[in-house]
Amino acid sequence: MNPRKLAVLVILAAAIGSFFLFDLGQYLNLHTLKAQQAAIADRGGALLVSAAAGSGKTAVLTERAVQLITDPEQPVNADRLLIVT
């Protein structure tokens, strides 16, 4: 794994209080619903994820943040993200 990507994942894990230390889509074979995939892939700006307990909101937000930060075409600086769970 790329050291920079690992550092970003560790920072994200600490920042949102979760234990996701890997890119979920690549390493955990995360089975997401179409709505979750849409939330992860959306690049339109602010996003509200609202769903029932245990539905995967934190996993979606974590994966979205990782993809935004590591986007090869238009990466987003981690200090520009506000993620609240």
JOUR-V155315 format. One record per backbone hydrogen bond with DSSP energy under -0.5 kcal/mol. NH is the residue of the N-H (numbers start at 1). CO is the residue of the C=O. E is the energy in kcal/mol with one decimal. If there is no record, write none. Layout:
# JOUR-V155315
nh = [NH | NH]
co = [CO | CO]
e = [E | E]
This chain:
# JOUR-V155315
nh = [6 | 7 | 8 | 9 | 10 | 11 | 12 | 13 | 14 | 15 | 16 | 17 | 18 | 21 | 24 | 26 | 27 | 28 | 30 | 32 | 37 | 38 | 39 | 40 | 41 | 42 | 49 | 50 | 55 | 60 | 61 | 62 | 63 | 64 | 65 | 66 | 67 | 68 | 69 | 70 | 71 | 76 | 80 | 81 | 84]
co = [2 | 3 | 4 | 5 | 6 | 7 | 8 | 9 | 10 | 11 | 12 | 13 | 13 | 19 | 22 | 23 | 23 | 24 | 24 | 30 | 33 | 34 | 35 | 36 | 37 | 38 | 47 | 48 | 52 | 56 | 57 | 58 | 59 | 60 | 61 | 62 | 63 | 64 | 65 | 66 | 68 | 68 | 77 | 78 | 82]
e = [-2.4 | -2.3 | -2.3 | -2.4 | -2.4 | -2.4 | -2.6 | -2.6 | -2.2 | -2.6 | -2.2 | -0.7 | -1.3 | -1.1 | -0.8 | -0.6 | -2.5 | -1.7 | -0.9 | -0.9 | -2.7 | -2.3 | -1.9 | -2.3 | -2.4 | -1.6 | -0.5 | -0.6 | -1.5 | -2.3 | -2.7 | -2.6 | -2.5 | -2.5 | -2.4 | -2.4 | -2.4 | -2.4 | -2.5 | -2.4 | -0.6 | -2.0 | -2.2 | -1.6 | -0.5]
